[in-house]
């Protein structure tokens, strides 16, 4: 049966655009151009479909869903202005600029960039040319970003050690769920990772190809004297390395056992020892689940954390706040910026740019989390880092 479109997702009925899952739009929505290309191709249709499937699978599941808004908003725009189907792909620089102009000022520049990325992916799937280097497209993006500045999402404070300690005191890590939540929190924090690399958005969106599974490589490192110093967890996919994955190394904290990530992960593995290798690494045992376990999702994790922190009047944070806070804490602990950058998967210049954003964010934090002297010390650390690596400050014009 055809899917009923959600409010805001209605388009004109057309055989070119069937009602499908949002994540399938870039693959299943077509145009006269894409249909003509298939018709005149000398290759058998099964070979063409195999090639298209290969290209489609190069996009991560979450990316396909994010990109779905591009073809949708563009189609609604073209329907509204009666743009002929034959002019919609390949889209001309003039049409794309008009599309951006339609929404500039009423939608954030980031949203418009995401829509354009989705349109580009749709063109790629159809093997249609995309005017990426056209000056109009470049300038329209820039103008949309400027006119949409007032629509930017408010920046959130980083997760701090105070957040972590409050969370730990409110959890019972002898229970599977709380042990899992705590292990994710300290791994994301001290590993400077994105939550999407550790947790799926929903149980149905879990894939061991993109979110770390229980059967992934996990080992503990120790000195010759037998002192355990860190653990290594292989992430199958990250935002920067994609399918190459990343060996995440997280250092133990024997000086502060209550926030030690190695201890937290060990506890989680013991409390939920019966998880199958195919389950997510950060899932938890449950007698009520048919599979014997529940998958901890990003939303469920943040909901639990936010509820606890709100009760203690701590700063409201987002998933990205773990990555920010972890980087800050490691730097304040004396870890060299180069090591912190490698841990979080930043290039040197990207790390410097990241700090320039953090300079605006840290003063928002509660005074209990960061002192003025700590922020000043961080500025000094990054200035030395910039000078040592001969980096151009990203905010200089």
N, C-alpha and C positions, 0 to 999 in steps of 0.2 A: 504494500500500500504506500501511496505517496506520503511523504512527511509534510505535516502542517507547518508552515513557516512561523517563526516567532515574531512577536511584535517588533517592528523596526527592520525586519528582514524580508519584507514583501517585495517581490519584483513581478513584472509582467510574465504571464505564462508563456513559455517558449520551449519547443522541443530541444533547443540548444542548451537550455539550462534546467535540467531535471532537479527535482527536490531530493537532495542527497544530504548526507552528513556534511557539516561545515568543512571538516578536514578533507573531504573528497572534492571540493569545488575546483581546485586547481587542476585536478585530474579528469573530472567528468563533465565540467562545463566546457562547451566548445563554441566556435565561431565559424563563419563561412571560410575564413582563412585556414583554420586548423582542419576543417573537413576537406577542403580542396587539397591540402597537403597530403592527407591520407589517401585521397582518391588517385592522385597522380603519382604516388610513390611506386617505384618498381618492386619494392619489397612486399612479400606476402603479409597480409594483415596480422597474423600471429607474431611475426617477427617485429613489426612495428609496435604491437602492444607490449611485447617483452621489453623492447627498448624504453618505452614510456614508463613501464613499471619500475625499471631500474632507476630511471631519473627520479621518479616519484619517491622511491624508497630512500633516496639520498637526503630527503628532508626529514628531520626528526618529527615524531608525532605531534609534539607541542608546537613546533614551527608551522606545520600544516594547518593547525587550528588557528594560530595567530594570523597567518597569511590569508585565511578565508575571508576576512573582512574586506580585503582589497578588491577582489573581483565583485563582491556584493555591492559595496558602496559605489564602485565605478559603474556597474550595471544600472543601479538605481539612478545615478547621475545621467547616464546616457538615455535611459527610458524617459526621464523627466524632460530632457531636451530633444527627444526624438532623433538621436544620433543614429544613422543607419548602421545596421549590423556589420556591414562590410568595412566600416570605418573604425570599428572598435578594436580590431586586432589585424595587423600591428597598429597600436595606438600611436598617433603622431605626437611630436613634442608639443604642438599647439593644443591638441585635445587634452593631453596630460596636464599642461599648465592651467588650462581652463578648469579642469577637475580639481586641482589644488586650490585655485582661486575661489572655487565654490564654497570651500570649507575653511579657508584660512581665516583665523580670528575667532571662529566658533568651535574649532576643534584644536587640540594641542598639536604642536609640530611633531611630537613623537608619534601620535596616532596617525597623522598623515604620512609620515615616513614608513610606518608599518603597512599602511594601505598600499603605498607605492612598491614596497618590497613584495607584497602579495601579488600585485599586478605583474611585477617582473617575473615572479615564480610561475605565474599562470602563462605568461608569454614563453618562458623557458620550456614548460611542459608541452607547449604547442609548437615549439621550434620556430617561434616568431621573433624577429629582430626587436631589440629594445634600445631606445635612444639614450643610453646611460651617460654618454659624454656630451650631450647637448646642453649648451649654456642655459637655455630657458629652464630646463628641468632642475639644474643645479641652483639657479637663482630663485626659483619658485619654492624649493625646499627651504632655502635660507629665509625667504620672506615669511613663509608659513610659521617657521620656528619663532621669528621675532613677533609676529602678530598674535601668536598663541601663548606668549610667555605667561599671561595671567591665568592660563588654564593648567599650568604645570601642577602635578601632584605635590602636595606639601612634603618637604623633606622630613624624614624621620630620624630620630636620634639612634645611635648605635646601641647594640646590646653591650652591657658592661659587666664586669665581674660582680657588681652588685646585683644585676639582673640574674646572673647565674646562681649566685649563692642563695638568693631569695627563692628561685625555682627549685633548687636542690632541697631546701628546707621544707618545701611544700609538697614534695613527692615522696612516695613510698617505693623505693627502688627494689624492694623484695617482691613487688607485683610486676607482672610482665609488661603492662602498658606503661607504667611510670618508669620502669627501667629502660624501656625503649625510648621514651621521650627524653630522658636525661642523656642517654648515649648520643642521640641525634644532636641535642643542644651543644654539648661540649665538642663533638666532632666537627660540626659546622663552624663553631666559634674558633677553636684553636687550629682547625684545618683551613680556615678562611674560605670556605666553600659556599656555593649557591645551594639552597635547599633543594632545588629541582634536580641536582645531581645525586642527592641522597634519598629523596622521597618522591613518589609519584603524585600527580595532581588528584587522581582518583583511583580506586582499586582496578577499574576497568582499563585504565590507561597505563598500568604497570607493564613494563617490558624489561627483561634482563639485559637487553641491548642498550638501554639508555639509563636505567636506574640500577644501582649496585645490588646484585643478588646475594643470598646467603652463601652460595657456592663460589663466590668471587675469591680471588687470592687475598688471604689475610694472614699476616704473620707478625710476631713480636720480635723486636730487636733487643739484644742484650750485650753488655760488655763481657770481657773475658772473665770478670769476677762474678758474672751471673746477675748483674743489676739490669733490670729491664728499663730501657730508655725511651722506646717509642713503639708505635705499631704502623704497619703499612697495609693499606686497603686499596685494592685496585678498583678504580671507577671506570666502568665500561664506556662512558661518554661524558664529555664536558663541553661547555659552550665554546671553548676555544680550540680544543683538540678534536672534537667530534668523535668519530668512531675509533680513533687511536687510543682514546681513554687516557688515564692518568694514574700514576701510583702515588696516592696520597700518603704522606708521612706526617704523623701527628706525634709530637713529643709528650712524654709522660711528665707529670708534675708531682714528683715525690715530696716537694716542699709544701704542697697544698693538696693533700689527698682528697679533700672534699670536692675539688673541681678537676681532678685528674681524668683526662679522657681515656687513658688506657684502662684505668680501674673501672670507669663507667661502661666501656665496651665489654670488658671481661664479665661484669655483672650481668649485662644484658644477655650475653651468650649462655651464661649459666641458668638464668631464670627462664629463658626460652630455648632450652637446649635441644628440643625435639623438632625444630624447624627444618623442612626439607631444603635441599640445595637450590631448588627452583624458586623458593619464596624470596621476597625482598630481604636484604640484609637487616634493614630496620623494620621488621614486623614483629609481632608478639604472639605468643601462644594463647589459645583461647579454647576452652572445652565446648563453648557454645557454637563455634564456627564449624561447618561441615568439613573444612579443610584442616581444622585443628589450629588455625592461626588467623589473625586479622592483619590486614595491611595498614600500616600507619601512613596516612596521607599528609601532604603538606598543609592542607587546610585544617585538618584535625589537630596536627601538631601545634600550629600557630594559635588556634583557638584555645587550647589548653594553656599555653604559655601566656597569652594575652590576659586570660581570666585571672591567672595568679598574679601577674604584675599589676593589673588594674586594682586588685584588692590591696596592694601595698603602695599604691600611688606612684608607681614607677613610670618612666617615659613610655609612651606607646611606640611600638617598633613594627617593622615589616620583616619579611623573610631575609631581605638583603642586609638587614641590620646586624645579623650574626657575622657576616663576612667583614663588614666595616669594623665592628667592635673587636673581632679577633685580631685584625691587622694592627689596630691601635694598641691592644694589650701586649702583643708580641714585641712591638717596637719599644714600648715603655719598659718592657722587661729586659731590653738590651739585645734582642735578636737583630742582627744586621738587616737593613732594608732589602738587600739582595736576596737573603734567605726568605724573608716574608713574601717578597714578590714571587719567588719561585713556588712557595707553598700555595699561594692563591692563584697561580697561573697568570700573573701579569707580566707584560714586557716592562722594561725600565721606564719608557716614556708613558705608558698607560698607568703605571703605578704612581708616577709623579702627578699625572692629571687626576688620578683618583684622590690623592692627598689634597689637591687644591679644592676638591669638592668637600672633603672631610673637614677642611678648615672652617667652612661655613656651618657644618653640621654639629661639630663637637660643642661649641658654645651653647647650643640648644639643650644639651644634656643637663640633667640635674647636677648641682654642685657636689653632690655626694659621690658622683661617678668620676668626674675629671676636674682637677684643679687647674687654675690658670697657669701654674708652673709646668704642669704636665703638657698642656697644649703648647706652651712656649718651647718646651724641650723637643716636642715632635716637630715643630717648625724648624728648629735647628738641625735635627736629624735629616730632614728632607732637603734642606738647603745644602748640606754636605753631600748628600746622595746626588743631587742635581749637578753640583760642581764636579764631583768625582767622575761622573759618567758623561760630562760635557753635554748635558741635556738642555734644550731650549725650553723655557718655562711655557707650558701650554696656554697660559693666560696672557703672555706678552703679545703685543700686536706689532 
